[in-house]
Amino acid sequence: MTAGAPSKYKEEYCEQLIKYMAKGLSYPAFAGSIGVCFDTLYNWETMYPDWVKAKKIGEAANLEKMEQLGMLAMHGKIKNFSASVYIFTVKNRHYNHYKETSEVTIKSAALPKDATQEQLAEAYDKMVSQK
């Protein structure tokens, strides 16, 4: 939004966003459907609490739609279904719920700054054997 220019925000966009995302369409794509740029949607998040709430509801509705599609595909109800495209889409669009996490715990080993390759290998073997 340009300084001093009126906002293009309309309260009815909240309900439109929820319905739009419930179809399986993305939040950023909604910008194109109402003729604004991505930045406008993100700016609205800082100015309109109702917009933030609509986005969260839309994300939940979108996830429900995506999971319904996944269930249909698992039961063979969708022809030419690409599992890899589905997984990519869900994991990227709903990364907070489907992110892969792994923990790595490293036990420290006192090594001199100029440790030799043999000292590093010995320290590594020691750490691995302590699991």
C-alpha positions in Angstrom: 0.0 0.0 0.0 1.4 3.4 -0.9 1.6 6.0 1.8 -1.7 7.8 2.0 -3.4 5.5 -0.5 -6.7 4.0 0.8 -6.5 0.3 1.6 -8.2 -2.2 -0.8 -9.2 -4.3 2.2 -12.9 -5.2 2.5 -14.4 -7.1 5.4 -16.1 -9.5 3.0 -12.7 -10.7 1.9 -12.4 -12.6 5.2 -15.3 -14.9 4.3 -14.2 -15.1 0.7 -10.7 -16.2 1.8 -12.0 -19.0 4.0 -14.2 -20.3 1.2 -11.4 -20.0 -1.3 -8.9 -21.9 0.8 -11.5 -24.5 1.7 -11.4 -25.5 -2.0 -7.8 -26.5 -1.6 -6.4 -23.2 -3.0 -3.5 -21.4 -1.3 -3.4 -18.2 0.7 -1.1 -16.4 -1.7 -3.2 -17.4 -4.7 -6.1 -15.5 -3.2 -4.3 -12.3 -3.9 -4.7 -13.0 -7.7 -8.4 -13.7 -7.3 -9.1 -10.3 -5.8 -6.6 -8.4 -8.0 -3.9 -7.5 -5.4 -0.3 -8.5 -4.9 1.0 -11.0 -2.3 2.5 -8.2 -0.2 -1.0 -6.7 0.2 -2.3 -9.8 1.9 0.7 -9.9 4.2 0.3 -6.2 5.0 -3.3 -6.8 6.0 -2.1 -9.3 8.6 -0.4 -6.4 10.4 -3.4 -4.2 10.2 -6.6 -6.3 10.5 -7.0 -8.9 13.3 -10.1 -10.3 11.5 -7.9 -11.0 8.5 -5.5 -12.9 10.6 -8.3 -15.0 12.1 -9.8 -15.6 8.6 -6.4 -16.8 7.4 -6.1 -19.2 10.3 -9.6 -20.6 9.6 -8.8 -20.8 5.9 -5.6 -22.7 6.6 -7.5 -25.2 8.7 -10.2 -25.6 6.0 -7.4 -26.0 3.4 -5.7 -28.7 5.5 -9.1 -30.5 5.9 -9.6 -30.4 2.1 -6.1 -31.7 1.5 -6.5 -34.6 3.9 -9.9 -35.5 2.4 -8.1 -35.6 -1.0 -5.4 -37.8 0.4 -8.0 -40.2 1.9 -9.9 -40.4 -1.4 -6.6 -41.2 -3.2 -5.6 -43.9 -0.6 -8.9 -45.6 -1.3 -8.3 -45.4 -5.1 -11.1 -42.9 -5.7 -8.9 -40.4 -7.6 -7.5 -41.4 -11.0 -4.0 -40.2 -12.0 -3.2 -39.1 -8.5 0.4 -38.1 -7.9 1.4 -38.9 -4.4 4.7 -37.0 -4.7 2.9 -33.9 -5.8 0.4 -34.3 -3.0 3.1 -34.8 -0.4 5.1 -31.8 -1.7 2.0 -29.6 -1.6 0.8 -30.6 1.8 4.3 -30.4 3.4 5.0 -27.0 1.9 1.6 -25.5 2.5 1.2 -26.9 6.0 4.8 -27.2 7.1 4.0 -26.4 10.7 2.0 -29.6 11.0 3.9 -31.9 8.7 7.5 -30.8 9.1 10.1 -33.5 9.6 12.2 -33.1 12.6 15.2 -34.8 13.9 17.3 -34.3 16.9 21.0 -34.6 17.0 22.8 -34.7 20.3 26.5 -34.3 20.3 28.4 -35.0 23.4 31.3 -32.6 23.5 34.9 -33.9 23.3 37.8 -31.8 24.4 40.0 -31.4 21.4 42.8 -29.0 20.8 42.3 -26.5 18.0 45.0 -28.2 16.0 43.7 -31.8 16.5 45.0 -34.3 14.1 42.9 -36.5 11.8 43.5 -39.4 14.1 42.4 -37.5 17.2 39.2 -36.4 15.4 38.5 -39.9 14.3 39.1 -41.2 17.8 36.8 -38.6 19.4 34.1 -39.4 16.8 34.3 -43.2 17.5 34.1 -42.4 21.2 31.0 -40.3 20.8 29.3 -42.8 18.5 29.9 -45.7 20.9 28.3 -43.7 23.8 24.9 -43.7 22.2 
